């Protein structure tokens, strides 16, 4: 199965071992950053590449 391009709150929650509501807060913050850079974002999802670039210790 191919890797997802976008992560959901459940994916972020599992990846970081945090609650789903906290994962939504992180996604919201990352999407605000992307929006400020001129990117189109989708509520409740975040680009895997951007997420991994912002999370310390994430796979490159």
C-alpha atoms as one frame of an Amber mdcrd trajectory, in Angstrom:
protein
   0.000   0.000   0.000   1.351   3.428  -0.895   1.964   6.095   1.704  -0.765
   8.675   2.198   0.010  12.189   0.979  -2.212  13.745   3.636  -2.514  12.774
   7.272  -5.726  12.895   9.291  -6.037  13.671  12.987  -6.158   9.932  13.701
  -2.868   9.452  11.806  -1.189  12.324  13.672  -2.589  11.028  16.964  -1.124
   7.560  16.368   2.195   8.904  15.092   2.763  11.199  18.082   0.934   9.133
  20.745  -1.364  12.045  21.605  -5.121  12.523  21.819  -7.174  13.179  18.690
  -8.246  16.672  19.908  -4.569  17.604  20.386  -3.807  16.253  16.912  -6.512
  18.555  15.496  -4.827  21.533  17.214  -1.488  20.628  15.664  -3.057  20.185
  12.216  -4.823  23.536  12.563  -1.532  25.261  13.431   0.344  23.646  10.549
  -2.457  24.499   8.117  -2.392  28.131   9.286   1.338  28.222   8.508   0.753
  26.701   5.062  -2.128  29.093   4.361   0.088  32.062   5.257   2.581  30.807
   2.656  -0.182  30.804   0.030  -1.009  27.098  -0.037  -4.517  25.696  -0.214
  -5.308  23.575   2.858  -8.032  21.116   3.827  -9.489  21.214   7.336  -8.613
  18.144   9.377  -5.786  17.031   7.078  -2.167  18.053   6.692   0.505  17.306
   4.116   2.641  14.383   5.256   5.768  16.049   3.857   5.126  19.319   5.727
   4.180  17.496   8.938   7.370  15.446   8.867   9.483  18.528   8.149   8.084
  20.280  11.246   8.156  17.368  13.703  11.450  16.688  15.441  12.653  13.140
  14.895  10.307  12.406  11.987  11.512  10.277   9.096  13.015  12.285   6.226
